[in-house]
Amino acid sequence: MLIFKCGACRKKLIRYHKIGPGEVHRCHKERIDKYFGAEIRADGLYCSCGRRVGMNRGGFYTMDKKSVTYSGTKTS
């Protein structure tokens, strides 16, 4: 599980089940385990500080690399 945090204010946003090695470019909505401080809007995923961290692409969010940091372990 990975914990995503806002790059600006460092608040926890989501807990995500990452499968496979590599960078996180997309977060599939069915793999998001828990929402902490993330606001879901029609155009994307926002932090409570107002910063957009992901764009809504239907079944997944395209994460902005400059807006989020993450830590945790990936399932291979």
N, C-alpha and C positions, 0 to 999 in steps of 0.2 A: 504494500500500500504506500502511496505517495501522499504527502500533505503539501498542498499548494498554498503559498502565501503571497500577499500583495507586495510588489516590489517597492512601493512608495511608503506604506504605513506598516508593513509586516504583519497584518492581521491574517489569521487563518481563513482560507476561503472554502476549499473542498478537500475531501479525502477520496482518492482515486485509485482504482485497481489497475496498475500498469502491467501489461503482458508483453514480454519480449524485451530485448536490449534496445539501446538507442535513445535518442532524444524524444521528448514529448512535444509533438507538433499538433496533435489532435487529442481531445478528450471526448470519448464516446459517452453519451448521456447515460446509457444503461450500466456503465462501469463506475459511475460516480456513486460512492457509498454514502456520503454524508455532506450536506452543505452547512458550513459554519457561518461565515460573514458575507457570503456571496448573494447578490441580488440578481434574480433572473428577470431579464427584460426581453422584449421582442427581438431586439437587434443583437443581444449578446449577454455576456456574464460580466457583472460589475462588482467592484468592491464597495463596501459601505462608505468609503472615502470619496467615491465618485469616479474612480478610474476604471476604464474598460479593460478587462483582462482576457476576454475571449469573445470571438465573433460567432454568432449562431449560424450554423451551416446545415440545419435540418437535424440529422441524427447525431451530430457531434459539434463541439466547439473548437474553433481554430484558436489556439492559445497565442498570445502576444509574448514573445520571449523576453522583451524588455520590461514587461509589466508584472511578471510573476517569477517567483523562485519556488523550488520544490526540494523536498528531502524525503528520504525513506528508501525502501527496497523495491526492486522490480522483480517480477516473476518471470523466469526464463522458460 
